[in-house]
Amino acid sequence: MNGFVHEPVMLGEILAVFREMAGGTFVDATLGGAGHAAAILAAHANVTLIGIDQDDTALAAAAERLRESGLGGRAALRRARFESVGQVVEGEGIDTVVGALFDLGVSSPQFDVAERGFSYRHDAPLDMRMDRSRELSAGIVVNTYPEEQLATIISEYSDERFAGRIAKAIVANRPVDGTARLAEIVTNAIPAATRRRGGHPAKRTFQALRIEVNQELEILPVALRAAMDLLAPGARLAVLSYHSGEDRIVKSVMRDAETGGCTCPDDLPCGCGAIPVVRRVRVRREATSAEAARNPRAASARLRVVEKIAIGVK
C-alpha cells in the first residue's frame, strides 16, 4: 500500500460519534491512508465518501486500501487542501453532508519516509511539504526567514520556550542543508539540562516548521467553518488535534458556532440576536492509555465534536 499504512487514532471513539449517522455523503477532509474512512464506510452501507487530501502519496494509498476493501465504488477521492472542503463537496453536486472528519497534523507514514523531510530522525532535504506541488519548503523557511520571524513561528506554533535561542542559532549556521544538520543545531541551542527530558530536543521546532510550510493553523478556521456549513441538521463534525495550537483553534471555532458568536455576558440571557448553528457533543476527548501505549501518535490526540442544529433551535 505504497508504505502508507498506519493505525487510525481513536477509531472506536470516531465510530461511536457517527454510529447513528443517516444515509448520505460523509466527508473526510484529511483522508490520509483512509483508515477512518474505510471503517466508517464498512459500518454504514448507506453512506458514500468524499475523501480529500493534499498529499498525492496518501491519496494513492487510500484508493488502494478502499479498492482492496471493496469500498472504492462508494468513494470519490480528490486532491486539495482541507480549506477547500466546501468547493470540493459542491463540485461533486452535493449540498449537505451527513458527517465530517478532520484528523489533523502529519501521519506516521509521512514521518517514516525519510525524503519527505518531516522527521528529525532521518537525514533528508528540508522539505516538509504535504502538497509537493507548492513552492514553500522547510528549506526556504530555515534559510531565508529573518531571525525574528523564525523565533515567532517556533514559539507560537510549538510553545518552544527557547525559540529565540534556536532561531539565532539557525541564522548563525546558514545555509542549513538537511534535517540532520537542523536537528543538531536546534539540539545544541537548547540548554543541556533541558535536552535530557521531554523527548527529542528538535521535536517542537520541526513541528513548528511543518505547520508554517503547510499553513496548517492559518487555514484551519476557514476549513472548520466551511465543514460546519455543509452539515445537514443532526450531522456531526469530529476533529482530532495533536497539539495545543490546533486544539485552541478548534475549540474557539466550535465555541463561536455553538454560541452564534454571542457577545453577551455569560451570566445574562443573550440579547445580541446571535443564532447558534451547532451544539457540543460530549465524548471521550483522549485516547485510552492502552491505545496511547500501542500507538504513540494517539498519546497527544484530543477529540472535539459538534452537531448541527436546525436554524433557530437552541
Residue pairs with C-beta under 8 A, 6 or more apart in sequence:
1 33
1 61
1 64
1 65
2 57
2 60
2 61
2 64
3 61
3 109
3 112
3 113
4 32
4 33
4 57
4 58
4 60
4 61
4 62
4 107
4 109
5 33
5 61
5 109
6 32
6 33
6 35
6 107
6 108
6 109
6 297
7 35
7 294
7 295
8 14
8 35
8 36
8 39
8 103
9 103
9 240
9 287
9 291
9 295
9 297
9 298
9 301
10 240
10 284
10 287
10 291
10 298
10 301
10 303
11 35
11 36
11 39
13 283
13 284
13 287
13 303
14 36
14 39
14 40
14 101
14 238
14 240
14 303
15 39
15 40
15 43
16 283
17 236
17 238
17 281
17 283
17 303
17 305
18 26
18 40
18 43
18 44
18 99
18 236
18 238
19 43
21 44
21 47
21 98
21 99
21 235
21 236
22 98
22 232
22 234
22 235
23 44
23 46
23 47
23 98
24 46
24 47
24 48
24 96
24 97
24 98
24 232
25 47
25 48
25 49
25 50
25 89
25 92
25 94
25 96
25 97
25 98
26 37
26 40
26 41
26 44
26 47
26 48
26 49
26 50
26 97
26 98
26 99
26 100
26 101
27 49
27 50
27 51
27 52
27 85
27 89
27 97
27 99
27 100
27 101
27 227
27 230
28 34
28 36
28 37
28 40
28 49
28 50
28 51
28 52
28 100
28 101
28 103
29 52
29 82
29 85
29 100
29 101
29 102
29 223
29 227
30 52
30 53
30 82
30 101
30 102
30 103
30 104
31 37
31 51
31 52
31 53
31 58
31 59
31 62
31 77
32 53
32 55
32 58
32 62
32 103
32 107
33 58
33 61
33 62
33 65
33 107
33 109
34 51
34 61
34 62
34 65
34 66
34 75
35 65
36 101
36 103
37 49
37 51
37 62
37 66
37 75
37 101
38 65
38 66
38 69
38 71
40 47
40 49
40 99
40 101
41 47
41 48
41 49
41 66
41 69
41 71
41 74
41 75
42 69
42 71
47 74
47 98
47 99
48 74
48 75
48 76
49 66
49 71
49 74
49 75
49 76
50 75
50 76
50 78
50 88
50 89
50 92
50 94
50 97
51 59
51 62
51 75
51 76
51 77
51 78
52 77
52 78
52 79
52 80
52 82
52 84
52 85
52 88
53 59
53 62
53 77
53 79
53 80
54 79
54 80
54 81
54 82
54 130
54 131
54 214
55 110
55 130
55 131
56 79
56 131
56 132
57 109
57 110
57 113
58 107
58 109
58 110
59 77
59 79
61 109
62 77
63 72
63 75
63 77
66 72
66 75
66 77
76 92
78 88
78 91
79 131
80 87
80 88
81 131
81 219
82 102
82 219
82 223
83 219
83 220
83 222
83 223
83 226
85 100
85 223
85 226
85 227
85 230
86 226
86 227
86 229
86 230
89 97
89 230
94 230
96 230
96 231
96 232
96 235
97 230
97 231
97 232
97 235
98 232
98 235
99 231
99 235
99 236
99 237
99 238
100 227
100 230
100 231
100 235
100 236
100 237
100 238
101 237
101 238
101 239
101 240
102 223
102 224
102 227
102 237
102 238
102 239
102 240
103 240
104 216
104 220
104 239
104 240
104 241
104 242
104 246
105 216
105 241
105 242
105 243
105 246
106 118
106 130
106 210
107 297
108 297
110 116
110 118
110 130
111 118
111 119
111 121
112 119
114 122
114 123
114 124
115 124
115 125
115 127
116 124
116 127
116 128
116 129
117 124
117 125
117 126
117 127
117 128
117 137
117 138
117 179
118 127
118 128
118 206
118 210
119 179
119 206
120 179
120 180
120 182
120 183
120 186
120 200
120 202
120 203
120 206
121 200
122 179
122 180
123 178
123 179
123 180
124 178
124 179
125 139
125 177
125 178
125 179
126 137
126 138
126 139
126 142
126 143
126 176
126 177
126 178
126 179
126 182
127 137
127 138
127 139
128 137
128 138
128 206
128 209
128 210
128 213
128 214
129 136
129 137
129 138
129 213
129 214
130 214
131 214
136 213
137 213
138 209
138 210
138 213
139 176
141 150
141 153
141 209
141 212
141 213
142 150
142 170
142 174
142 176
142 182
142 209
143 174
143 175
143 176
145 153
147 167
147 168
147 170
147 171
148 167
150 166
150 167
150 170
150 171
151 163
151 164
151 166
151 167
151 168
152 163
153 208
153 209
153 211
153 212
154 160
154 163
154 166
154 167
154 204
154 205
154 208
154 209
155 161
155 163
155 164
155 208
156 208
156 245
157 207
157 208
157 211
157 212
157 217
157 245
158 204
158 205
158 207
158 208
158 211
158 243
158 245
159 204
159 243
159 244
159 245
160 166
160 204
160 205
160 208
162 189
162 190
162 191
162 194
165 189
165 190
166 185
166 186
166 189
166 190
166 205
168 189
169 185
169 186
169 188
169 189
170 176
170 182
170 185
170 186
170 189
173 181
173 185
176 182
176 185
179 206
182 202
182 205
182 206
183 200
183 202
183 206
186 201
186 202
186 205
187 195
187 200
187 201
187 202
190 201
194 201
195 201
207 243
210 216
211 217
211 245
216 246
217 245
217 246
217 249
220 246
220 249
220 250
220 253
221 249
221 252
221 253
224 237
224 239
224 249
224 250
224 253
224 254
225 253
225 257
227 237
228 237
228 257
228 277
228 278
228 306
228 308
231 237
231 278
231 308
232 308
233 308
233 309
233 310
234 307
234 308
235 307
235 308
236 281
236 305
236 306
236 307
236 308
237 278
237 305
237 306
237 307
237 308
238 303
238 304
238 305
239 250
239 254
239 303
239 304
239 305
240 301
240 302
240 303
241 247
241 250
241 301
241 302
241 304
242 297
242 300
242 301
242 302
243 300
247 302
247 304
250 302
250 304
251 304
254 278
254 280
254 304
254 306
257 276
257 277
257 278
257 306
258 276
258 277
258 278
258 279
258 280
258 306
259 270
259 274
259 276
260 270
260 274
260 275
260 276
260 277
261 274
262 270
262 272
262 274
263 272
263 274
264 270
264 271
264 272
264 274
275 311
275 312
276 309
276 313
276 314
277 308
277 309
277 311
278 306
278 307
278 308
278 309
279 306
279 307
279 309
280 305
280 306
281 305
281 306
281 307
283 303
283 305
284 303
285 302
285 303
285 304
286 301
286 302
286 303
287 295
287 298
287 299
287 301
291 298
292 298
292 299
